[in-house]
């Protein structure tokens, strides 16, 4: 009985829309349990939902039985039956129940009841009027099934709420508009593998003629990764505001991440400061080495720095310099780009078929005359195509910086960031 009953209840609850919050969802569940033919067959004839308050539970929904006219009535937490419900989290109530108050109970129902306690802060009591339920063992099976199914629905709602939080955090981190730097085009494209990912980028004006540029990749996905990415963005912005040297800023962020308590987590980060002269000072914290491609066919990797941030509290980070000349393109990316896998084509010695560094270089080399936006969008489109348009295995981010010939300088206004293909 239990397994089949659970499936039936689970299928019923799947009809409930949880998007409006826990309380509305529980109200809908009460209506569904009372009005469903399947539940009526089990003897459920009425339903009530009570919301916890400081000293009592207030009736907020009443379906059938005495009807909605009794909503607003309260039951004290000192009532022995309520204490037993809180203690056991499910309870069968009848005139034989110890502490049963016939006059009080008559205000709410004229049949035996079964109650389950769900949720917290506040908790709710879901009470069902039961008639002809058969044995008490069968009723307890029904209650356990309902409590498990409703609890699962509440956990799903909590997870969905967390994901919305994480998505909001992540969206708030991305600059709505990229600051202008005369003589340069800068465009960023990002695509999460799941609803929320661990990739983040930031571009901020450090001083006149200087932009701070960061791309980071937090391990994992979801809310923890989004919170970690948020900490890095905010931390680096603080360093920019205080004119902190970039090696000192990265060392400080490494200590912050290490002391966060998330010992199994880390974040790779590439940070640099680009001047309008083309000088670019950078630190690579365990990140995929960005590429600089020249019209003459040279390709340079920006590797100097130190390890990923987090595991080693006293890690040392070094800075390096490069000068971006007219016509040259810098591509900063996360490993979701180069590690994109395909089921077709030749495999490497580990049996993997990845887009790879060479695939990225080949694509960009043929596009150096194109705009930064064209290059960034082409990279993401190619990554999706390489993976046969399947969902990404990992978050993918590309940030393209192109220094323009002097005669091609655009007006001094920022380029709007663009979203990746197949974006949500």
C-alpha positions in Angstrom: 0.0 0.0 0.0 2.7 2.5 1.1 4.7 2.5 -2.2 1.6 2.8 -4.4 0.1 5.5 -2.1 3.3 7.5 -2.2 3.4 7.5 -6.0 -0.2 8.6 -6.1 0.4 11.4 -3.6 3.6 12.4 -5.4 1.8 12.6 -8.7 -1.0 14.7 -7.1 1.5 17.1 -5.6 3.3 17.5 -8.9 0.3 19.5 -10.0 1.0 22.1 -7.4 2.7 25.3 -8.4 5.4 26.1 -5.8 6.5 29.4 -7.4 4.4 31.6 -5.0 6.0 30.4 -1.8 5.5 27.7 0.8 2.3 29.0 2.4 0.4 29.3 -0.9 1.7 25.9 -1.9 0.5 24.3 1.4 -2.9 26.0 0.9 -3.2 24.4 -2.5 -2.2 21.1 -1.1 -5.0 21.2 1.4 -7.5 21.8 -1.3 -6.0 19.1 -3.5 -6.1 16.5 -0.7 -9.7 17.2 0.1 -11.0 17.6 -3.4 -9.1 14.8 -5.1 -11.2 11.6 -5.8 -8.2 9.5 -4.8 -8.0 11.1 -1.4 -11.7 11.0 -0.8 -11.5 7.2 -1.4 -9.1 7.1 1.6 -11.7 8.8 3.9 -10.4 12.4 3.8 -13.5 14.6 4.0 -12.0 18.0 5.2 -8.8 19.8 5.6 -7.4 22.7 7.6 -4.0 24.5 7.7 -2.7 26.2 10.8 0.2 28.7 10.8 2.5 28.9 13.8 2.6 32.1 15.8 4.5 32.9 19.0 2.0 31.2 21.4 -0.5 29.5 19.2 -1.4 28.2 15.8 -3.9 30.2 13.7 -6.3 28.5 11.3 -5.7 30.1 7.8 -7.4 27.6 5.5 -10.5 25.4 6.1 -11.8 23.2 3.2 -15.2 21.4 3.6 -16.2 20.4 7.1 -17.1 23.6 8.9 -15.9 25.6 5.9 -13.9 28.8 5.6 -16.1 30.7 8.2 -13.9 29.3 11.0 -10.6 30.7 9.7 -8.9 33.0 12.2 -9.6 30.7 15.2 -6.5 29.8 17.2 -5.3 26.8 19.2 -2.8 27.4 22.0 0.6 25.7 22.0 -0.2 24.7 25.6 -3.0 22.4 24.4 -1.8 18.8 25.0 -2.8 17.6 21.6 -0.8 20.4 19.9 2.3 19.5 22.1 2.0 15.9 20.9 1.8 17.0 17.3 4.9 19.1 17.7 6.6 16.2 19.4 5.7 13.4 17.0 5.2 15.5 13.8 2.2 13.3 12.9 -0.7 12.5 15.2 -4.1 10.8 15.1 -6.8 12.8 17.1 -10.0 11.2 18.4 -12.1 11.5 21.6 -9.9 8.8 23.1 -6.7 10.9 22.6 -5.1 11.9 26.0 -5.9 15.6 26.7 -8.7 15.7 24.0 -10.9 18.8 24.6 -14.3 17.9 23.0 -15.6 21.5 23.1 -12.4 22.9 21.5 -12.2 20.3 18.8 -15.9 20.7 17.9 -15.1 24.3 16.7 -12.9 22.7 14.0 -14.3 19.3 13.0 -17.0 16.8 13.8 -15.0 13.8 12.7 -11.7 12.2 13.8 -8.6 14.1 12.6 -5.1 13.3 11.6 -2.4 16.1 11.7 1.1 16.5 10.4 3.6 19.2 11.2 5.6 20.6 8.3 8.0 23.4 7.6 9.7 25.7 10.1 9.9 29.4 10.8 7.0 29.3 10.7 5.8 25.7 11.1 2.4 24.6 9.8 -0.1 22.0 11.0 -1.9 20.3 8.2 -5.0 18.7 9.7 -7.3 16.3 7.8 -10.8 15.2 8.8 -11.0 11.5 8.4 -14.0 9.2 8.2 -14.1 5.4 7.7 -10.3 5.1 7.6 -10.2 1.5 8.7 -7.3 0.5 11.0 -5.0 3.0 12.7 -2.0 1.4 11.1 -3.4 2.2 7.7 -4.0 5.8 8.8 -0.5 6.1 10.1 0.8 4.9 6.7 -1.3 7.6 5.0 0.1 10.2 7.4 3.7 9.2 6.9 3.2 9.2 3.2 1.7 12.6 3.2 4.3 14.0 5.5 7.1 12.6 3.3 5.6 13.8 0.1 4.8 17.3 1.4 8.3 17.5 3.0 9.8 16.6 -0.3 7.8 19.4 -2.0 9.0 21.9 0.6 12.6 20.9 0.0 12.2 21.3 -3.7 10.8 24.7 -3.1 13.7 25.6 -0.8 16.1 24.5 -3.5 14.4 26.4 -6.2 14.5 29.5 -3.9 18.2 29.0 -3.4 18.8 28.8 -7.1 16.8 32.0 -7.7 19.0 33.7 -5.0 22.1 32.4 -6.6 21.0 33.5 -10.1 20.1 37.0 -8.7 23.6 37.2 -7.0 25.3 36.2 -10.2 23.4 38.6 -12.4 24.1 41.5 -10.0 27.9 40.8 -10.3 28.1 41.3 -14.0 28.6 44.9 -15.2 25.5 46.1 -17.0 27.8 48.2 -19.3 31.5 47.8 -20.0 33.4 51.0 -19.2 35.0 52.7 -22.3 38.7 52.8 -23.0 39.7 54.8 -26.0 41.2 52.7 -28.7 39.9 49.4 -27.4 36.9 47.1 -27.9 36.0 44.9 -24.9 33.2 42.4 -25.0 32.3 39.6 -22.6 30.1 36.5 -23.2 29.1 34.0 -20.5 27.0 30.9 -20.5 26.2 28.8 -17.4 26.1 25.0 -17.7 23.2 24.9 -15.1 20.8 27.5 -13.9 23.6 29.0 -11.9 27.3 28.6 -12.5 30.7 29.5 -10.9 32.0 31.7 -13.7 32.2 35.5 -13.2 33.8 38.5 -14.9 34.2 42.1 -13.9 35.4 45.2 -15.7 35.8 48.4 -13.6 37.4 51.8 -14.1 40.4 52.0 -11.8 41.5 55.5 -12.7 41.4 57.7 -15.7 42.7 55.7 -18.7 42.9 52.4 -16.7 40.5 49.5 -16.5 40.6 46.6 -14.0 39.6 43.3 -15.8 38.9 40.0 -14.1 37.7 36.6 -15.1 37.2 33.9 -12.4 35.9 30.4 -12.2 34.7 29.1 -8.8 34.7 25.4 -8.3 31.2 23.8 -8.3 27.9 25.3 -9.2 24.8 26.7 -7.5 24.6 29.0 -4.5 28.0 28.2 -2.9 29.9 28.9 -6.1 27.8 32.1 -6.7 28.6 33.3 -3.2 32.3 32.6 -3.6 32.3 34.4 -6.9 30.5 37.4 -5.3 33.2 37.6 -2.6 36.0 37.7 -5.2 34.3 40.4 -7.2 33.6 42.6 -4.2 37.1 41.9 -2.8 38.8 43.0 -6.0 36.7 46.0 -6.3 37.7 47.1 -2.8 41.3 46.7 -3.8 40.7 48.9 -6.9 39.1 51.6 -4.8 42.0 51.6 -2.3 44.6 51.6 -5.1 46.0 48.3 -3.8 48.8 46.7 -5.8 47.4 43.8 -7.8 49.7 41.2 -6.3 48.7 42.4 -2.8 45.0 42.3 -3.8 45.3 38.7 -5.1 47.2 37.6 -2.0 44.5 39.1 0.2 41.7 37.4 -1.7 43.5 34.1 -1.5 43.6 34.4 2.3 39.9 35.4 2.5 38.9 32.4 0.4 41.1 30.0 2.4 39.7 31.2 5.7 36.0 31.0 4.5 35.8 27.4 5.8 35.0 26.0 2.3 38.1 23.9 2.4 37.0 21.7 -0.5 36.5 24.8 -2.7 38.8 27.0 -4.7 38.6 29.6 -7.4 40.9 30.3 -10.3 41.2 34.0 -11.2 42.9 36.1 -13.9 43.2 39.8 -13.1 44.9 42.6 -15.0 44.9 46.4 -15.4 44.8 47.7 -18.9 46.0 51.2 -19.7 45.0 53.2 -22.7 48.6 53.0 -23.8 48.2 49.3 -24.3 50.2 48.3 -21.2 48.6 45.4 -19.4 49.8 44.4 -15.9 48.4 41.0 -14.8 48.4 38.2 -12.3 47.2 34.7 -13.2 45.9 32.8 -10.1 45.8 29.2 -11.5 43.5 30.3 -14.4 43.6 29.1 -18.0 46.4 31.2 -19.6 44.8 33.9 -21.7 46.0 34.3 -25.3 47.3 37.3 -27.1 47.2 36.9 -30.9 49.0 39.2 -33.3 48.4 39.9 -37.0 51.8 38.5 -37.7 50.8 35.1 -36.5 52.4 35.0 -33.1 50.5 33.6 -30.1 51.5 34.5 -26.5 50.1 32.9 -23.2 49.8 35.0 -20.0 50.8 32.5 -17.4 52.7 34.5 -14.7 51.1 34.5 -11.3 50.6 31.6 -8.8 48.2 28.8 -7.8 44.5 28.8 -7.6 43.0 30.8 -4.8 42.0 29.0 -1.6 44.0 25.9 -0.8 47.3 27.6 0.2 47.0 30.6 2.6 50.5 31.8 2.1 50.7 31.4 -1.7 53.0 33.9 -3.5 51.7 35.7 -6.6 53.9 37.5 -9.2 52.8 40.0 -11.8 53.9 40.4 -15.3 53.4 42.9 -18.2 52.4 42.7 -21.8 51.8 45.5 -24.3 48.7 45.1 -26.5 49.5 46.7 -29.9 47.1 47.9 -32.6 45.4 45.0 -34.3 46.2 42.5 -31.5 43.5 40.6 -29.7 43.5 39.2 -26.2 41.2 36.3 -25.3 40.5 35.6 -21.6 38.4 32.4 -21.1 37.4 29.7 -18.7 38.0 26.0 -19.1 34.4 25.4 -20.1 35.5 26.7 -23.5 38.6 24.6 -24.2 37.3 21.5 -22.4 34.1 21.4 -24.3 33.7 17.8 -25.5 32.4 16.2 -28.6 31.4 12.6 -29.4 33.0 12.9 -32.9 36.5 13.3 -34.3 39.9 12.0 -33.2 40.4 11.5 -29.4 43.5 12.4 -27.4 45.6 9.9 -25.4 43.1 10.0 -22.6 40.2 9.2 -25.0 38.8 12.8 -24.8 37.7 14.9 -27.7 38.0 18.5 -26.6 37.7 21.8 -28.4 41.0 22.7 -26.9 43.5 25.6 -27.0 44.4 24.9 -30.6 40.7 25.0 -31.7 40.4 28.3 -30.0 43.6 29.7 -31.6 42.6 28.5 -35.1 39.2 30.2 -34.8 40.5 33.5 -33.5 43.5 33.7 -35.9 41.0 33.8 -38.8 39.0 36.6 -37.3 41.6 39.2 -36.2 40.1 41.7 -38.6 36.6 41.3 -37.0 35.2 43.2 -34.1 35.6 42.0 -30.5 31.9 41.3 -30.4 32.1 39.2 -33.6 35.0 37.2 -32.2 33.4 36.6 -28.8 30.1 35.5 -30.2 31.8 33.3 -32.8 33.8 31.5 -30.1 30.7 30.7 -28.1 28.8 29.6 -31.2 31.7 27.4 -32.2 31.9 25.9 -28.7 28.2 25.0 -28.9 28.6 23.6 -32.4 31.6 21.5 -31.4 29.5 19.9 -28.6 26.7 19.1 -31.1 24.5 21.8 -29.5 24.2 19.7 -26.3 24.0 21.4 -23.0 27.4 22.7 -21.7 29.3 20.3 -19.4 30.8 23.3 -17.6 30.2 27.1 -17.5 31.9 28.9 -20.4 33.0 32.5 -20.4 34.9 34.5 -23.0 36.2 38.1 -22.7 37.8 39.6 -25.8 39.9 42.7 -25.8 40.9 44.2 -29.2 43.2 47.1 -29.7 42.1 49.1 -32.7 44.2 50.9 -35.3 44.3 54.6 -34.5 42.1 55.5 -37.4 39.4 53.0 -36.2 39.0 54.4 -32.7 35.3 54.4 -31.8 33.5 57.1 -29.9 34.4 57.0 -26.2 31.5 55.0 -25.0 31.3 51.5 -23.5 30.3 48.4 -25.3 27.3 46.6 -23.9 28.1 43.0 -22.8 26.4 40.4 -24.8 25.0 37.1 -23.7 26.0 33.7 -25.1 24.0 31.5 -27.5 21.1 29.4 -26.1 21.0 31.7 -23.1 18.2 31.3 -20.6 
